[in-house]
Amino acid sequence: MYIPLEEIQEIQLDHTSRCNLECPQCARTTKGWASLPQNKNLDLSLDDYKILLEPFPRNKLKVFHCGNFGDALASPTFDETLSYTASQEPRAIVIATNGSIRSCSWWADLASNHKDRLKVIFSIDGLDKTNSEYRVGSSFKKIMANAKAFLDNGGKARWDFIEFKHNFHQIEEAKKRASDMGFQEFNVKYTARFAVENKTRQSSKNNGVLEDRKTNHNQKDFAAVQSQYGSFDQYVNETTIDCKYKRGRKVFVDMNMRLWPCCWFGAPLYLGEHTKQNQSFQHLVKMYGTEFNSLRTHGWGALEHEFFQSYLENSWEKPDDKFQRIYTCGRTCGGKFEFSSGYGRNQNVTTARL
């Protein structure tokens, strides 16, 4: 089976479908998200969190608001669910955010009220003139003010910086600023999104142009698997799969309380455009419908469903007509190409303790 309930160490959440930005490589802006009205204004509730957290003992879980489609801080239900989460005493609470939401006083209170267990990951991809090239709609001045209020009141934080051609020259300056402000870590990340689209440039909504660096390891690895397998699709179908989330004892829950193996697996159902991912995903929908993994309906008993009990591992190791390999699995956790902003093994990522 995938992971027994008692072995789960981390729950990753997409608390909401709401976001205040329009990042050009996000599925919200590139995969037809806006064309599907059912994607609008979805939020997890306090009752949802009771289902999520009550089965677990204190000091065991890491609860990570990773933001697959939305930014948790954009949700009107986030504050009460955060208070409840803290009352359940998880091992850790992590929030990934673009940082341009809420007031400085809110951020100061967040730090003061949750010092022991909480960490915030600020996703800031550049400095004053460059962050908004990717984080379209953000205010760098507001982000810095919010981060300062959080850090000055004892908050623990990491600065994540996605590397593009237009901001690469600012990495050392941003790292120094992070250190001066009191960030604990500074993390430089690659993106594989250019590579899997077979491009190195992409326009943004504010008429800017994003461009990948030629030295990006994702580009090199993508070219290598195409050469070896004849095509990326063939690689996806044939590669050995080592599931990152299974190895890390993690699961993902989306903004409809559907339980998935990982955040990548939880994405295709919400895409409005026809992609290889959601085309592959339709086999699951035909077999099981869309509620087989609903925690609102089944609670954690969803883990007893055939999908988690046998489908996943069969689809990786011995796929057949029934247990077909899901495109997302081969793309994300295949052995020779890393579709991950963390570049998997982290051998090529700069993560600095500050």
Residue frames as qw, qx, qy, qz and C-alpha x, y, z in Angstrom:
[[0.000, 0.886, 0.463, 0.000, 0.00, 0.00, 0.00],
 [0.288, 0.793, -0.060, 0.534, 1.02, 3.68, -0.20],
 [0.148, 0.335, -0.591, 0.719, 1.43, 4.83, 3.43],
 [0.415, -0.517, -0.743, 0.091, -0.49, 3.53, 6.48],
 [0.220, -0.885, -0.189, -0.365, -2.16, 6.25, 8.54],
 [0.695, -0.698, 0.005, 0.175, 0.07, 5.66, 11.55],
 [0.728, -0.082, 0.207, 0.648, 3.20, 6.21, 9.44],
 [0.276, 0.812, 0.242, 0.453, 2.25, 9.61, 8.01],
 [0.540, -0.322, -0.211, 0.748, 4.74, 12.26, 9.12],
 [0.041, -0.293, 0.085, 0.951, 3.62, 15.26, 7.06],
 [0.350, 0.680, 0.644, -0.003, 0.39, 16.59, 5.60],
 [0.171, -0.111, 0.260, 0.944, 0.77, 19.13, 2.82],
 [0.216, 0.666, 0.642, -0.311, -2.26, 21.33, 2.22],
 [0.090, 0.273, 0.361, 0.887, -3.69, 23.52, -0.48],
 [0.025, 0.383, 0.659, -0.647, -5.91, 25.40, 1.96],
 [0.340, 0.704, 0.276, -0.559, -7.53, 27.62, -0.67],
 [0.623, 0.462, 0.468, 0.424, -7.94, 28.22, -4.38],
 [0.068, 0.990, 0.127, 0.001, -7.51, 31.97, -3.85],
 [0.663, -0.164, 0.074, 0.727, -4.38, 33.92, -4.70],
 [0.049, 0.895, 0.131, -0.423, -3.62, 37.60, -5.13],
 [0.132, -0.598, 0.547, 0.571, -0.99, 37.13, -7.87],
 [0.828, 0.506, 0.102, -0.221, -0.88, 35.99, -11.50],
 [0.381, -0.565, 0.651, 0.334, 2.46, 34.24, -11.89],
 [0.550, 0.514, -0.385, -0.534, 3.04, 33.34, -15.57],
 [0.367, 0.255, -0.889, -0.103, 4.10, 29.71, -15.02],
 [0.354, 0.023, 0.744, -0.567, 1.36, 28.91, -12.52],
 [0.087, 0.305, 0.911, 0.265, -1.46, 26.62, -13.67],
 [0.113, 0.692, 0.508, -0.501, -3.88, 29.37, -12.65],
 [0.202, 0.754, -0.139, -0.609, -2.67, 31.43, -15.60],
 [0.139, 0.482, -0.729, -0.466, -1.40, 28.85, -18.10],
 [0.022, -0.022, -0.993, -0.114, -3.55, 25.71, -17.85],
 [0.346, -0.367, -0.580, -0.640, -7.06, 27.03, -18.16],
 [0.193, -0.246, -0.753, 0.578, -7.73, 27.28, -14.44],
 [0.192, 0.243, 0.198, -0.930, -9.89, 30.39, -14.89],
 [0.437, 0.014, -0.577, -0.689, -12.11, 28.63, -17.44],
 [0.476, -0.276, -0.835, 0.006, -13.46, 26.28, -14.77],
 [0.339, -0.633, 0.007, -0.696, -15.96, 28.05, -12.50],
 [0.857, -0.443, -0.255, -0.064, -15.79, 25.24, -9.93],
 [0.699, 0.090, -0.312, 0.637, -12.22, 26.32, -9.12],
 [0.004, 0.635, -0.052, 0.770, -13.30, 29.66, -7.68],
 [0.343, -0.536, 0.319, -0.702, -13.13, 30.54, -3.99],
 [0.869, -0.205, -0.449, -0.045, -12.61, 27.13, -2.44],
 [0.072, -0.636, 0.553, -0.533, -11.45, 27.09, 1.18],
 [0.532, -0.142, -0.810, 0.203, -10.90, 24.41, 3.80],
 [0.468, -0.681, -0.110, -0.552, -13.01, 24.88, 6.92],
 [0.308, -0.522, 0.640, -0.472, -12.56, 24.35, 10.63],
 [0.897, -0.031, 0.305, -0.319, -14.58, 21.13, 10.37],
 [0.815, 0.500, -0.287, 0.060, -12.19, 19.95, 7.65],
 [0.194, 0.633, -0.632, 0.403, -9.22, 20.49, 9.94],
 [0.645, -0.343, 0.519, -0.445, -10.88, 18.46, 12.67],
 [0.966, 0.223, 0.058, -0.114, -11.15, 15.55, 10.25],
 [0.599, 0.655, -0.397, 0.234, -7.53, 16.08, 9.20],
 [0.159, 0.601, -0.595, 0.509, -5.83, 16.38, 12.55],
 [0.687, -0.458, 0.269, -0.496, -7.81, 14.63, 15.28],
 [0.991, -0.008, -0.134, -0.023, -6.55, 11.10, 14.49],
 [0.658, 0.444, -0.378, 0.476, -2.92, 12.09, 15.05],
 [0.651, -0.565, -0.316, 0.396, -1.05, 12.28, 18.36],
 [0.100, -0.984, 0.081, 0.126, 0.55, 15.50, 19.56],
 [0.243, -0.772, 0.519, 0.276, 4.04, 16.40, 18.33],
 [0.713, 0.049, 0.653, 0.252, 4.02, 13.99, 15.40],
 [0.555, 0.657, 0.451, 0.238, 2.80, 15.80, 12.28],
 [0.195, -0.286, 0.191, 0.919, 4.33, 18.51, 10.20],
 [0.367, 0.743, 0.547, -0.117, 1.51, 20.56, 8.66],
 [0.330, -0.243, 0.363, 0.837, 2.77, 22.33, 5.54],
 [0.421, 0.773, 0.330, -0.340, 0.66, 24.90, 3.69],
 [0.549, -0.130, 0.521, 0.640, 2.46, 24.42, 0.38],
 [0.305, 0.678, 0.047, -0.668, 0.02, 26.29, -1.87],
 [0.530, 0.146, 0.737, 0.394, -0.43, 24.14, -4.96],
 [0.204, 0.623, 0.536, 0.531, -2.92, 26.54, -6.55],
 [0.209, -0.893, -0.208, -0.341, -3.61, 29.15, -3.87],
 [0.266, 0.373, -0.519, 0.722, -1.88, 31.13, -1.16],
 [0.406, -0.454, -0.765, 0.209, -3.27, 30.14, 2.24],
 [0.182, -0.342, -0.335, 0.859, -3.06, 33.71, 3.54],
 [0.210, -0.066, -0.368, -0.903, -5.59, 34.82, 0.91],
 [0.396, -0.363, -0.816, -0.214, -8.27, 32.68, 2.55],
 [0.381, -0.556, 0.081, -0.735, -10.92, 34.09, 4.91],
 [0.894, -0.378, -0.140, -0.197, -10.93, 30.82, 6.88],
 [0.679, 0.363, -0.499, 0.397, -7.20, 30.59, 7.42],
 [0.081, -0.551, 0.484, -0.675, -6.92, 32.35, 10.78],
 [0.761, -0.320, 0.269, -0.496, -9.38, 30.13, 12.64],
 [0.978, 0.127, -0.166, 0.001, -7.95, 26.97, 11.12],
 [0.464, 0.525, -0.507, 0.502, -4.42, 28.04, 12.03],
 [0.371, -0.503, 0.461, -0.630, -5.48, 28.57, 15.65],
 [0.937, -0.124, 0.112, -0.307, -7.06, 25.13, 15.70],
 [0.831, 0.375, -0.352, 0.211, -3.98, 23.55, 14.12],
 [0.158, 0.566, -0.554, 0.590, -1.77, 25.12, 16.78],
 [0.640, -0.396, 0.342, -0.563, -4.09, 23.82, 19.52],
 [0.990, 0.051, -0.064, -0.119, -3.48, 20.27, 18.25],
 [0.436, -0.738, 0.494, 0.147, 0.25, 20.73, 18.89],
 [0.899, 0.424, -0.041, 0.102, 1.72, 19.38, 15.66],
 [0.778, -0.220, 0.088, 0.583, 5.46, 18.90, 15.44],
 [0.232, -0.268, 0.217, 0.910, 5.69, 21.89, 13.07],
 [0.414, 0.780, 0.442, -0.159, 3.58, 24.27, 11.03],
 [0.364, -0.212, 0.405, 0.812, 5.04, 25.67, 7.81],
 [0.407, 0.791, 0.363, -0.276, 3.43, 28.29, 5.58],
 [0.446, 0.007, 0.452, 0.773, 4.72, 29.01, 2.07],
 [0.184, 0.858, 0.419, -0.233, 3.50, 32.38, 0.80],
 [0.503, 0.588, 0.151, 0.616, 4.34, 35.16, -1.62],
 [0.454, -0.293, -0.356, 0.763, 4.40, 37.47, 1.42],
 [0.021, 0.158, 0.165, 0.973, 2.41, 40.32, -0.10],
 [0.469, -0.542, -0.561, -0.414, -0.83, 39.55, 1.76],
 [0.577, -0.659, -0.441, 0.199, -2.03, 40.85, 5.18],
 [0.047, -0.948, 0.097, -0.299, -0.86, 43.79, 7.27],
 [0.349, 0.493, -0.628, 0.491, 2.36, 44.28, 9.21],
 [0.462, -0.378, 0.490, -0.635, 0.40, 44.05, 12.48],
 [0.954, 0.019, -0.019, -0.300, -1.02, 40.69, 11.40],
 [0.764, 0.387, -0.455, 0.245, 2.47, 39.43, 10.64],
 [0.005, 0.514, -0.595, 0.617, 3.78, 40.69, 13.98],
 [0.721, -0.245, 0.338, -0.553, 0.96, 38.87, 15.79],
 [0.934, 0.213, -0.261, -0.117, 1.61, 35.71, 13.76],
 [0.513, 0.437, -0.603, 0.428, 5.19, 35.64, 15.02],
 [0.232, -0.419, 0.534, -0.697, 4.29, 36.47, 18.61],
 [0.792, -0.127, 0.220, -0.555, 1.51, 33.88, 18.85],
 [0.984, 0.159, 0.019, -0.074, 3.24, 30.95, 17.15],
 [0.036, 0.825, -0.564, -0.015, 6.95, 31.20, 17.89],
 [0.577, -0.390, 0.715, -0.068, 7.54, 27.63, 18.99],
 [0.679, 0.164, 0.712, 0.070, 6.18, 25.61, 16.06],
 [0.535, 0.788, 0.278, -0.123, 5.77, 27.94, 13.11],
 [0.407, -0.327, 0.437, 0.732, 8.04, 28.66, 10.16],
 [0.508, 0.769, 0.205, -0.330, 7.23, 30.80, 7.11],
 [0.577, 0.016, 0.514, 0.634, 8.75, 30.36, 3.65],
 [0.244, 0.790, 0.060, -0.559, 8.69, 33.67, 1.80],
 [0.688, 0.310, 0.507, 0.417, 8.80, 33.08, -1.96],
 [0.054, 0.919, -0.040, -0.387, 10.64, 36.17, -3.22],
 [0.815, 0.232, 0.362, 0.388, 12.17, 35.81, -6.67],
 [0.440, 0.538, 0.097, 0.713, 14.28, 38.92, -6.95],
 [0.263, -0.323, -0.353, 0.838, 14.54, 42.40, -5.47],
 [0.192, 0.546, 0.282, -0.765, 12.75, 45.71, -5.97],
 [0.395, 0.508, -0.323, -0.694, 12.73, 45.78, -9.79],
 [0.314, 0.267, -0.858, -0.307, 12.72, 42.06, -10.52],
 [0.242, 0.073, 0.896, -0.365, 10.48, 40.13, -8.09],
 [0.541, 0.466, 0.365, -0.598, 7.30, 41.22, -9.86],
 [0.338, 0.424, -0.652, -0.529, 8.57, 39.92, -13.22],
 [0.315, -0.066, -0.942, -0.097, 7.49, 36.48, -12.04],
 [0.097, -0.459, -0.753, 0.462, 5.34, 37.34, -8.99],
 [0.004, 0.366, 0.393, 0.843, 3.01, 39.46, -11.12],
 [0.426, -0.696, -0.367, -0.447, 0.91, 41.78, -8.97],
 [0.706, -0.460, -0.358, 0.402, 3.19, 41.71, -5.93],
 [0.009, -0.948, 0.128, -0.291, 4.64, 44.68, -4.08],
 [0.705, 0.183, -0.480, 0.488, 8.25, 44.18, -3.06],
 [0.044, -0.458, 0.352, -0.815, 7.98, 47.04, -0.56],
 [0.742, -0.360, 0.046, -0.564, 5.00, 45.39, 1.15],
 [0.928, 0.003, -0.363, 0.079, 6.71, 41.99, 1.19],
 [0.479, 0.315, -0.483, 0.662, 9.78, 43.44, 2.88],
 [0.317, -0.437, 0.273, -0.796, 7.63, 45.29, 5.44],
 [0.885, -0.245, -0.111, -0.381, 5.65, 42.14, 6.24],
 [0.851, 0.116, -0.422, 0.289, 8.77, 40.00, 6.51],
 [0.214, 0.420, -0.448, 0.760, 10.44, 42.57, 8.78],
 [0.571, -0.420, 0.163, -0.686, 7.39, 42.67, 11.09],
 [0.958, -0.119, -0.217, -0.142, 7.43, 38.88, 11.31],
 [0.748, 0.219, -0.412, 0.471, 11.16, 38.54, 11.88],
 [0.046, 0.500, -0.358, 0.787, 11.42, 41.44, 14.32],
 [0.661, -0.388, 0.199, -0.610, 8.84, 39.75, 16.53],
 [0.471, -0.383, 0.782, -0.142, 10.71, 36.48, 16.76],
 [0.879, 0.343, 0.131, -0.303, 9.37, 34.69, 13.70],
 [0.522, -0.316, 0.704, 0.364, 11.41, 31.97, 11.97],
 [0.639, 0.686, 0.111, -0.329, 11.62, 32.24, 8.19],
 [0.603, -0.096, 0.580, 0.538, 13.32, 31.10, 5.00],
 [0.342, 0.688, -0.157, -0.621, 13.69, 33.10, 1.77],
 [0.701, 0.193, 0.641, 0.246, 13.10, 31.01, -1.38],
 [0.148, 0.712, -0.276, -0.628, 14.47, 32.50, -4.61],
 [0.814, 0.366, 0.439, 0.098, 13.61, 30.94, -8.00],
 [0.337, -0.471, 0.430, 0.693, 16.47, 31.54, -10.39],
 [0.618, 0.712, 0.332, 0.033, 15.75, 33.10, -13.79],
 [0.621, 0.326, 0.112, 0.705, 18.03, 34.85, -16.26],
 [0.008, 0.782, 0.124, 0.611, 16.67, 38.27, -15.22],
 [0.531, -0.792, 0.095, -0.286, 17.34, 37.85, -11.49],
 [0.927, -0.029, -0.221, 0.300, 20.37, 35.56, -11.33],
 [0.434, 0.474, -0.258, 0.722, 22.77, 38.47, -10.87],
 [0.340, -0.631, 0.151, -0.681, 20.93, 39.48, -7.68],
 [0.839, -0.267, -0.474, -0.007, 21.31, 36.24, -5.76],
 [0.577, -0.017, -0.457, 0.677, 24.23, 37.35, -3.61],
 [0.095, -0.297, 0.123, -0.942, 22.62, 40.72, -2.88],
 [0.695, -0.378, -0.274, -0.546, 19.34, 39.02, -1.90],
 [0.796, -0.168, -0.523, 0.252, 21.23, 36.53, 0.27],
 [0.323, 0.119, -0.386, 0.856, 22.92, 39.39, 2.12],
 [0.378, -0.344, -0.030, -0.859, 19.60, 41.18, 2.61],
 [0.801, -0.311, -0.453, -0.236, 18.08, 37.97, 3.97],
 [0.659, -0.081, -0.514, 0.543, 20.92, 37.66, 6.46],
 [0.083, 0.211, -0.226, 0.947, 20.64, 41.29, 7.54],
 [0.537, -0.342, -0.181, -0.750, 16.89, 40.93, 8.09],
 [0.445, -0.315, 0.699, -0.463, 17.17, 37.79, 10.21],
 [0.886, 0.181, -0.237, -0.354, 16.07, 35.03, 7.84],
 [0.742, -0.421, 0.522, 0.003, 17.37, 31.65, 9.02],
 [0.637, 0.029, 0.666, 0.387, 17.90, 30.29, 5.50],
 [0.366, 0.646, -0.220, -0.632, 18.24, 31.42, 1.90],
 [0.659, 0.085, 0.741, 0.094, 17.29, 28.85, -0.72],
 [0.265, 0.493, -0.448, -0.697, 18.02, 29.15, -4.46],
 [0.681, 0.225, 0.677, -0.163, 15.74, 27.01, -6.61],
 [0.045, -0.111, 0.704, 0.700, 15.62, 25.94, -10.24],
 [0.659, 0.326, 0.291, -0.612, 12.46, 25.58, -12.32],
 [0.371, -0.013, 0.865, 0.338, 11.73, 22.67, -14.65],
 [0.460, 0.635, 0.490, -0.380, 8.70, 24.35, -16.18],
 [0.296, 0.712, -0.384, -0.509, 10.61, 25.75, -19.15],
 [0.088, -0.339, 0.906, 0.237, 12.12, 22.37, -19.95],
 [0.359, 0.265, 0.889, -0.099, 8.93, 20.30, -19.97],
 [0.446, 0.762, 0.288, -0.371, 7.34, 22.88, -22.28],
 [0.725, 0.228, 0.359, 0.541, 10.34, 22.62, -24.63],
 [0.196, 0.890, 0.112, 0.396, 11.11, 26.32, -24.35],
 [0.570, -0.113, -0.327, 0.745, 13.55, 28.69, -22.71],
 [0.027, -0.053, 0.060, -0.996, 11.42, 31.88, -22.89],
 [0.104, -0.594, -0.796, -0.049, 7.91, 32.78, -21.80],
 [0.058, -0.498, -0.090, -0.860, 5.91, 36.01, -21.77],
 [0.148, -0.319, -0.735, 0.580, 4.38, 37.26, -18.54],
 [0.054, 0.763, 0.642, 0.051, 1.06, 39.04, -18.03],
 [0.146, -0.883, -0.078, 0.438, 2.74, 42.40, -17.36],
 [0.604, 0.793, -0.081, 0.004, 4.39, 42.28, -20.82],
 [0.267, -0.729, 0.626, 0.075, 7.69, 41.10, -19.42],
 [0.813, 0.334, -0.463, -0.113, 9.68, 38.09, -20.63],
 [0.734, -0.514, 0.440, -0.052, 10.89, 35.25, -18.45],
 [0.667, 0.564, -0.486, -0.035, 13.97, 33.45, -19.67],
 [0.936, -0.337, 0.052, 0.088, 15.66, 30.31, -18.38],
 [0.154, -0.792, 0.560, 0.187, 19.40, 30.13, -17.84],
 [0.726, 0.432, -0.506, -0.174, 21.30, 27.86, -20.20],
 [0.204, 0.370, -0.839, 0.342, 23.06, 26.30, -17.23],
 [0.703, -0.214, 0.276, -0.619, 19.79, 25.11, -15.66],
 [0.192, -0.240, 0.951, 0.000, 20.26, 21.43, -14.82],
 [0.613, 0.374, 0.584, -0.379, 16.63, 20.70, -15.73],
 [0.561, 0.705, -0.196, -0.387, 17.28, 21.76, -19.33],
 [0.138, 0.549, -0.816, -0.118, 20.36, 19.54, -19.57],
 [0.352, -0.031, 0.909, -0.221, 18.62, 16.52, -18.05],
 [0.646, 0.508, 0.331, -0.464, 15.56, 17.01, -20.26],
 [0.495, 0.673, -0.449, -0.317, 17.72, 16.96, -23.38],
 [0.042, -0.404, 0.913, -0.037, 19.54, 13.88, -22.10],
 [0.500, 0.159, 0.799, -0.295, 16.39, 11.80, -21.54],
 [0.643, 0.624, 0.052, -0.441, 14.98, 12.85, -24.90],
 [0.330, 0.631, -0.671, -0.206, 18.17, 11.64, -26.55],
 [0.159, -0.245, 0.944, -0.152, 18.25, 8.35, -24.62],
 [0.420, 0.293, 0.799, -0.316, 14.54, 7.45, -24.87],
 [0.221, 0.338, 0.689, 0.602, 13.63, 9.11, -28.18],
 [0.218, -0.624, -0.266, -0.702, 11.05, 11.36, -26.53],
 [0.164, -0.296, 0.569, -0.749, 10.13, 12.65, -23.10],
 [0.796, -0.108, 0.006, -0.596, 6.82, 10.76, -23.25],
 [0.853, 0.144, -0.502, 0.017, 8.65, 7.49, -23.78],
 [0.267, 0.319, -0.653, 0.633, 10.88, 8.28, -20.82],
 [0.484, -0.257, 0.318, -0.774, 7.81, 8.95, -18.63],
 [0.899, -0.008, -0.165, -0.405, 6.35, 5.57, -19.61],
 [0.868, 0.184, -0.432, 0.164, 9.54, 3.57, -19.05],
 [0.148, 0.589, -0.539, 0.583, 11.50, 5.23, -16.26],
 [0.508, -0.297, -0.739, 0.330, 11.81, 3.66, -12.84],
 [0.270, -0.737, -0.133, -0.605, 9.86, 5.62, -10.24],
 [0.461, -0.149, -0.626, 0.611, 11.01, 6.50, -6.75],
 [0.219, -0.800, -0.425, -0.362, 8.12, 8.35, -5.10],
 [0.212, 0.413, -0.374, 0.803, 9.43, 11.32, -3.12],
 [0.517, -0.452, 0.120, -0.717, 6.36, 11.58, -0.89],
 [0.935, -0.204, -0.267, -0.110, 6.21, 7.87, -0.05],
 [0.679, 0.194, -0.428, 0.565, 9.88, 8.01, 0.90],
 [0.067, 0.321, -0.333, 0.884, 9.20, 11.06, 3.08],
 [0.144, -0.424, -0.850, 0.277, 5.96, 9.65, 4.57],
 [0.132, 0.273, 0.086, -0.949, 3.96, 12.60, 3.23],
 [0.254, 0.553, 0.774, 0.176, 0.49, 13.05, 1.77],
 [0.006, 0.008, 0.147, 0.989, -1.26, 15.97, 0.10],
 [0.128, 0.615, 0.745, -0.226, -4.80, 17.29, 0.65],
 [0.170, 0.311, 0.362, 0.862, -6.35, 19.74, -1.82],
 [0.172, -0.027, 0.221, -0.960, -8.84, 22.57, -1.26],
 [0.705, -0.147, -0.325, -0.613, -11.75, 20.15, -1.77],
 [0.610, -0.423, 0.589, -0.320, -10.44, 17.82, 0.98],
 [0.944, 0.281, -0.149, -0.085, -9.35, 15.21, -1.55],
 [0.629, -0.592, 0.476, 0.161, -6.43, 13.06, -0.44],
 [0.744, 0.630, -0.225, -0.002, -3.60, 12.55, -2.93],
 [0.892, -0.100, -0.098, 0.430, -0.14, 10.97, -2.83],
 [0.481, -0.228, 0.032, 0.846, 1.51, 14.32, -3.53],
 [0.149, 0.679, 0.138, -0.706, 0.95, 17.92, -4.62],
 [0.101, 0.325, -0.645, -0.684, 1.83, 17.12, -8.24],
 [0.021, -0.250, -0.953, -0.168, -0.72, 14.31, -8.37],
 [0.046, 0.621, 0.642, -0.448, -3.35, 16.64, -6.92],
 [0.016, 0.461, -0.155, -0.874, -3.09, 19.15, -9.76],
 [0.024, 0.030, 0.752, 0.658, -4.46, 17.64, -13.03],
 [0.019, 0.574, 0.817, -0.058, -8.09, 17.40, -11.90],
 [0.029, -0.809, -0.299, 0.506, -8.20, 21.21, -11.74],
 [0.216, -0.301, 0.466, 0.803, -6.63, 21.98, -15.12],
 [0.539, 0.598, 0.281, -0.522, -8.92, 23.49, -17.75],
 [0.435, 0.636, -0.510, -0.384, -6.65, 22.81, -20.71],
 [0.997, 0.072, -0.011, -0.035, -6.04, 19.37, -22.17],
 [0.002, -0.758, 0.650, -0.046, -2.59, 18.29, -21.07],
 [0.607, 0.199, -0.769, -0.010, -0.83, 14.95, -20.97],
 [0.009, -0.121, 0.777, -0.618, -1.28, 14.99, -17.24],
 [0.534, 0.124, 0.426, -0.720, -5.05, 15.33, -17.14],
 [0.720, 0.266, -0.463, -0.443, -5.52, 13.06, -20.15],
 [0.419, 0.173, -0.865, 0.216, -3.69, 10.36, -18.19],
 [0.176, -0.052, 0.637, -0.749, -5.73, 11.27, -15.12],
 [0.646, 0.034, -0.147, -0.748, -9.04, 10.50, -16.84],
 [0.600, 0.044, -0.796, -0.062, -8.40, 6.78, -16.46],
 [0.149, -0.068, -0.756, 0.633, -8.62, 7.21, -12.70],
 [0.390, 0.113, 0.186, -0.895, -11.78, 9.29, -12.93],
 [0.665, 0.076, -0.520, -0.532, -13.41, 6.66, -15.16],
 [0.532, -0.017, -0.831, 0.163, -12.54, 3.87, -12.72],
 [0.353, -0.289, -0.684, 0.570, -13.18, 5.56, -9.40],
 [0.089, -0.890, -0.408, -0.184, -15.03, 8.84, -9.97],
 [0.249, 0.640, -0.217, 0.694, -13.91, 12.05, -8.28],
 [0.513, -0.658, 0.182, -0.520, -14.90, 11.34, -4.67],
 [0.906, -0.066, -0.407, 0.100, -13.06, 8.09, -3.93],
 [0.596, 0.045, -0.395, 0.698, -10.43, 10.01, -1.98],
 [0.205, -0.693, -0.074, -0.688, -12.68, 12.58, -0.30],
 [0.273, 0.024, -0.733, 0.623, -11.79, 12.98, 3.35],
 [0.415, -0.082, 0.188, -0.886, -15.12, 14.73, 3.91],
 [0.814, -0.003, -0.307, -0.493, -16.90, 11.58, 2.77],
 [0.892, 0.019, -0.447, 0.067, -14.60, 8.81, 3.92],
 [0.535, -0.800, 0.273, 0.008, -12.32, 10.38, 6.53],
 [0.070, -0.662, 0.729, 0.159, -8.91, 8.76, 6.67],
 [0.758, 0.113, 0.636, -0.091, -10.61, 5.54, 5.61],
 [0.593, 0.757, -0.134, -0.241, -9.85, 6.83, 2.09],
 [0.035, -0.653, 0.751, 0.092, -6.44, 5.24, 2.55],
 [0.578, -0.021, 0.808, -0.113, -8.16, 1.83, 2.40],
 [0.686, 0.612, 0.058, -0.390, -9.32, 2.47, -1.17],
 [0.904, 0.200, 0.271, 0.264, -7.84, 0.31, -3.94],
 [0.407, 0.865, -0.106, 0.275, -6.10, 3.37, -5.36],
 [0.186, -0.801, 0.503, -0.265, -3.85, 3.67, -2.30],
 [0.826, -0.297, 0.464, -0.121, -3.78, -0.03, -1.48],
 [0.767, 0.020, 0.566, 0.301, -2.63, -1.36, -4.84],
 [0.559, 0.795, 0.216, 0.088, -3.09, 0.96, -7.83],
 [0.002, -0.956, 0.281, 0.086, -0.20, 3.32, -7.17],
 [0.429, -0.562, 0.682, 0.188, 2.61, 0.85, -6.66],
 [0.712, 0.273, 0.627, 0.160, 1.37, -1.43, -9.45],
 [0.455, 0.878, 0.148, 0.011, 1.29, 1.54, -11.81],
 [0.093, -0.872, 0.466, 0.122, 4.93, 2.27, -11.00],
 [0.399, -0.446, 0.796, 0.091, 6.31, -1.26, -11.03],
 [0.236, 0.099, 0.917, 0.307, 4.10, -3.34, -13.35],
 [0.401, 0.356, 0.089, -0.839, 1.58, -1.13, -15.15],
 [0.209, 0.223, 0.907, 0.290, -1.16, -2.85, -17.17],
 [0.098, -0.480, -0.552, -0.675, -4.54, -1.97, -18.67],
 [0.462, -0.750, -0.470, -0.050, -6.10, -1.53, -15.23],
 [0.528, -0.729, -0.033, 0.435, -3.21, -0.09, -13.26],
 [0.575, 0.677, 0.113, 0.446, -2.05, 2.36, -15.91],
 [0.519, -0.192, -0.163, 0.817, 0.91, 4.58, -15.16],
 [0.029, 0.940, 0.308, -0.148, -0.11, 8.16, -14.42],
 [0.558, 0.660, -0.021, 0.503, 1.90, 10.65, -16.49],
 [0.238, -0.892, 0.189, -0.335, 2.56, 12.85, -13.45],
 [0.843, -0.472, 0.241, 0.087, 4.37, 10.03, -11.65],
 [0.835, 0.200, 0.194, 0.475, 6.86, 9.41, -14.44],
 [0.284, 0.804, 0.026, 0.522, 7.40, 13.11, -15.05],
 [0.336, -0.848, 0.183, -0.367, 7.95, 14.02, -11.42],
 [0.657, -0.565, 0.488, -0.106, 9.59, 11.03, -9.77],
 [0.912, 0.386, -0.105, 0.087, 11.36, 9.33, -12.65],
 [0.829, -0.384, 0.061, 0.402, 14.97, 8.36, -12.16],
 [0.615, 0.053, 0.247, 0.747, 16.70, 10.66, -14.66],
 [0.064, 0.509, 0.214, 0.831, 14.79, 13.93, -14.78],
 [0.226, -0.357, -0.632, 0.650, 13.91, 16.11, -11.81],
 [0.132, -0.619, -0.381, -0.674, 10.64, 17.99, -12.10],
 [0.550, -0.685, -0.407, 0.250, 11.01, 19.77, -8.80],
 [0.083, 0.932, -0.101, 0.337, 11.98, 23.27, -7.75],
 [0.594, -0.712, 0.374, -0.018, 14.18, 21.67, -5.12],
 [0.535, 0.570, -0.615, -0.103, 16.00, 19.59, -7.72],
 [0.920, -0.131, -0.342, -0.139, 15.33, 16.44, -5.68],
 [0.850, -0.156, -0.296, 0.406, 18.64, 15.35, -4.27],
 [0.234, -0.968, -0.032, 0.089, 19.62, 18.98, -3.66],
 [0.765, -0.180, 0.187, 0.589, 23.11, 18.44, -5.01],
 [0.383, 0.326, 0.289, 0.814, 22.79, 21.50, -7.21],
 [0.219, -0.840, -0.352, -0.351, 20.78, 23.80, -4.97],
 [0.276, 0.314, -0.427, 0.802, 22.22, 26.54, -2.81],
 [0.554, -0.712, -0.373, -0.219, 20.56, 26.38, 0.62],
 [0.370, 0.385, -0.445, 0.719, 22.38, 28.60, 3.03],
 [0.508, -0.667, -0.489, 0.242, 21.95, 28.78, 6.78],
 [0.204, 0.720, -0.024, 0.663, 22.22, 32.44, 7.64]]
